[in-house]
Amino acid sequence: MFNRDGQSQIDEELIELEPQPFPVFIDDVEIEKSPAHIVSLSPALTEILFEFGEGGRLIGKSDYCDYPVAVKKTDTIKTGSGFNVTQVIQLSPDLLITSFPISEKDKAALEREGIDTVVISPPKNLDEFRNAYKIIGLVLFGAFVGADEGENAFSDITQACNNPDAIDLGDFIYITENMALATGDTLESTVLSCFGNNLARKGNGYVFAQEKLLENQPDIVIVNGIYTVDDLLKDEVYSKLDAIIEGRIITLNNAYFERPSSRITKLISTLQSQYKDLKLEY
């Protein structure tokens, strides 16, 4: 039996039975089709969209999204402790992506307008970091190829973090916001531990007994760039660390950890460059 176009009815039935890339499910959210218009409230997720070459889908962003330069032309959604849900609705996107939870009230308001919401929490380790790329790949390209596209987009980070011959930090610590130490449950520790042993790895939530460092001193101190050597020397514990006294210090831009994207590779390049400049002998 044939239809009016001369195509077999059996062929049509087979086409209908072929697996389709959509819908896909992200947690409890059903994405029925690839979103043509997206609003992002996360600087990191905005950057990743552009890494996929899909920045053209972005029609709205938070006021913190300032990279790459092209994103500055995109409409801005007022954000602070929350976000302006009315502004999002007025833009009529297919999808809102964010790294922070959305209230049930706002989520329901978006759903009534046919706007899906996907929350991708900030990663605390490389697996979660890679998974964020895979989720975005699935949202953009659907099943079958989406996860692979995410893996491909993440490949530069994988390569940079799996090159143990590039740097040997030995025992290190990373002093970050509020002069706290990056503990083993943080992205900072996970990335830097690809190249050495974090002495604060057994701590949790950036809490570690700093005085323990006096018993087992780090070979290198890595520090958030907002702090100077003078700041470290004013601290009761840090001022007694040989690495700080002797200048075995590497300074990094913590923003790359705060908004993780492929720019983590730039941070690793900075780490390598400053490590070579130290000319360590231990």
N, C-alpha and C positions, 0 to 999 in steps of 0.2 A: 504494500500500500504506500502511495506517495502523496505528499501534500502539493499545494498549488505551485510551489517553487521547485518541484521535482525531487525534493529530498525525502528519503525514506523516513517513515514515521518511526521506525526502529532506531535510525540514526539520531533522531531528535530525542528519543527516550534515553539513549546512551549518553548524549550530551548533558541531559538533565541529571544523570546519575554520577557524572564525573565530579570528583571532589573540588570544591571551590575555595579560594583563599579567604573568603569572608562568608559568614561572620567569624570573628575571633573573640575570645573571652579573656579579659584582663581582670583577674580577681572576679568580682561579680558584675562587671560591666561588659555588656555585649556591644562590640563594634561591628555594625552591620556592613559598613563599606569603608574604603580608604577615605579619611577625612580630607576634604579639599581646603577647608578653612580651619585654622587652629589658633587658639589663644594659649600662651604659655606664661605662667606666673613664676617660673623658675629660671634664673640666669643660666644654670648648668644645662637644663633641658633645652633651652633656647639655643645654646651653643651647639648642642648635639644635633638638633634639627638641621642646622646649617652644615654640620659635618656630613650629614646624609645627603646634602645637596638639595634639601627640601625646605629651605628658608622661605621660598616663595609662597608656601602654604600659610605662613604666619601672618595673621591679620591683627593681632593684639598681643601685648607683652606687659610685664610688670615694669615699674619705673626703675627696678634694679637691673634689668636686662640691657646691657650696654655694649655687648660684644657678640658677633663682629660688628664692624662699623655700619654695615648695611641695615642692621636691626633698628638703628636709631630713627629710621623713616617710618617705622611701624607704630600704629596707634598705641598709646600707653594707658594701661589700666591702673588706677590709683590703688596702691597697696600700702599696708602698714601692719597693724596687728591682724588685719584680715584683708579683704579685697572688695571692690565695688562690683557686686554681682549685677547690678543694673547696667553698668557699662559693658560688661561681658555680653549680656543678653542683647543689647543694642547692636553689637557687632555681628550677631547671628553666626557664630562659628559652629562647626560640626562637633568640635572637641575642645575641651579645656584640659591642659596638662599642668600639673603642679607637683611640688615636692613636699607640700605640707597638707595636713588633713583639711577637708572642707566640711563645714557644718552640715548636718542633715537638712536644715532649712534651706541653705543655699543650694545644696545638691538637688533637692526636690524642685526648687525654682528653675534650675538649669534643665532638669529632665523634662519639665512641663513644656519647655521651649525646644525640646529635641536636641539638647546639647549634652553629649556624654562627658563624663569627668573621669580622668585617669590620674591616680596619685602614685608617683614613683618616689619613694622615700630616699633621702640622701644615703648613699652607700657607706657602710662601715668597713668593708673589705673588698678585695678584688672581685670575688664572685658576685657580690651585690652590684658592684660597679659594672661588670660585664652584663649582668642581667638587665640593668637599666637600658643599655644599648639594644638588647634583644627585645625588650618590651616595645621600645620605640620602633624597632624594625617591624615587629608584628602589627603594630597599629598602622604603620604607613603602607606596608606591602602585603600583609595578611599571612596566612599559614603557608607552609612549604618553603618560602624563600625569606620570610621576614626575619626569622632567627639567624639565618645565615648572613643576611645583610647586616644585622647587628654585630655578629661576630667579626665580619670583615671590617666594619667601622671601628671596632675595638682593637684591631690587630696591631696598630702602632703602639698602643699602650702595652699590649701583651709582650711585644718584642722588646720594648724599653725596659720592662720590669723583669724580663727573663734573660738578662745579660749579666750574670754574676761576675764575669771577668772585667766588667767596666769599672767597678768600684769595689773596694773592700773597706767598709767603714769600721770594721771591728766592732767593739762595744760602743754604742752611741745612745744619746737621748735626744729628744726633740722638745724644745721649750716653746710652747705656743701661747695662745691667748691667756691672759691673766697669769702669766708666768707658770702655767700648769704644764705638766708633762703629758705628751701623747702616750696613752696606754695601749695595750695590745688589742683592745676592742675598737680601735679607731682606724679610719682610712689612712691617716698620716703614718701610723705605725706599720700598717700592712704594706704600703708602698715602700717606705724607707727600709723595712726589714728584708726587702728583696736584696739588699746590699750590705746587711750587717745584723747585729744582735741588739735589739732594743732592751736596755736594762730596766725599763719601766713597763715591760710587756705584761707583767703579772698584775698590774693595777687595773682599775676599771673606771670608765667614765672620766678620764683625765685626773683621777685621784691616785696618787702614789706617794709613799713615805719618802720624801726627798733625802732625808738624812741617811738612808740606806746607800745612797750614791757615794758617801764618804768611805764606805767599806769596800765597795767595788766600783772604782772610778771609771768613767767612760773614756775611751780613746779620743772620741770626737763629740763635741756638742753642736747640735744643729738647732738653730734658733729662728723663730718668726722674725721677719724683717722689721717689725715695728719696734724691736728692742735693740739697744746698743750694748757694747761691751760694758760701758759704765753702768747701765741698768743691771746687768748681770752681777757686777761686782758689788752692788749695793745689797744683794740678796744674801741672807745669812748662810745658806747652804751653797748656792751656786758660786759664791765668791771663794769657796774653799776647794773648788774642783780644779785639778791640775790642768785640764784641757782648756779651761777658761783663762787661767793665769798665764798659760803658755801660748795662748792664741790659736788653739786647735778648734776653731769655730767656723761653721758654715752657716750662711744666712740665706733663708728662702722666703719667697713670696707666698704667704699662707693662703692668699686668695685662690690659688690653684687647688688647694684642698677644700676650701669652703664652697667652691662651685666646680666640682670635678667634671672635666671633659677631657678631650685629647690634649689639652694644654698641659696636662700632667707631664707629658713628654718634655715640655720646655723646662719644667721644674727639675726633672731628672737630668737634663743637659746642664743646668746651672749647678746641680749637685756634683756632677762629674767634673766640671770646670774648676769649681772652688776646691774640690778634693785634690786635684792635681796641683793646684797652687800651694796647698799646704806642705807638700814635699815631706810627707811623714816618714819617720824612721822608728818603727816599733815592731 
